[in-house]
Each structure stands twice: as structure tokens, then as C-alpha cells.
Amino acid sequence: MLFAVATVVALWLQTEVRLWLPAGALFPDLVLILVVDLGLKQHNALSAVLAFAMGYATDACSGTHLGLNAFMMTLIFLLSYELSRHVWVTGKVIGPLAVALADLLRTLGVMAITGGIATVSAITGPHMRLIAIQALITAAVAPAIFSLLDAGKRALRLPVRVAAE
């Protein structure tokens, strides 16, 4: 339930509130952060279904190809899950790094699926710089979102998986 409420708030922030800001294109992808948190800390089948639902809700709100974000968010969940299973030290660096890489993967993956591989290979320096800045902004916000989710889990008396230092 916590992630469902967080997803609704994240989608509201990404679709409505970001329009009020002058730098609307450089707004962090909050749903992506939620999916990476699911992959790193929640290891059950419901989490995979929730990641798919988050992507599908993003598709419904953004007007893109239906199912594209659902596919990408499920893929990112699975990659985050595998990362958490194979990396022994999951300190405060791994989460934001995983978010940055997931943002790059999602952006380039969506571009490759919708426009073809040639679209990705034709990205010029300024466009790649903007994609990298977007990933860094999302990664910079990730620790705060992770902390808010952990605080919400503690408030609801849910088990919190603590990252090892």
C-alpha cells in the first residue's frame, strides 16, 4: 500500500507539479526511484507485479506507447533485484548509482524501442549531456526518496531492509 500511495504522489508530481517549474525537462523520475527501491529491498513476486503496475500507470498518465514504460520498469526492477543479490555491500552509494544507471537505461531503451537503434547511435554530445544530467538529477534525489520510504515503512511497522555500510 505504501508504494501504491507513493506512486500516485510521484505521478502527480511528475505530470502536474513539474509543469509549474521553469526547468520542467530536468525533473527527477520519481517512479523510477521507487522501482529501483523495490528491486533493491523487496524480494517477492508482489514487488515485480507492483513494478509492472507502476510502469503501466506511467504509460496511462504520460500518453506514450501503452506498455513501453511497463516493460522498462519491470526490466529495471529485475536488474535492480539481481544487483542486490550479487552485490554484498549495499551502502549509500549503490542505490543512487543504480538509479543513475537505470535512468540512462530507461531513456536509451525507450529511444531504441520507439526510434530504432540508429536513433541511439545518432545521439550527439549536447543531447547525451542532457540525458546524463537528467540521470544525475534523479540519482541526487534518490537518497531522500529512499529515506522517506524507509520512514514510511517504519511508521507502518513494516520490515525495513537496512543497507550495510
Secondary structure, DSSP 8 states (H G I E B T S, - for coil): -HHHHHHHHHHHHHHTGGGGSTTGGG---HHHHHHHHHHHH--SHHHHHHHHHHHHHHHHHH-SSTTHHHHHHHHHHHHHHHHHHH-S---TTHHHHHHHHHHHHHHHHHHHHHH-HHHHHT--HHHHHHHHHHHHHHHHHHHHHHHHHHHHHHHTT--------
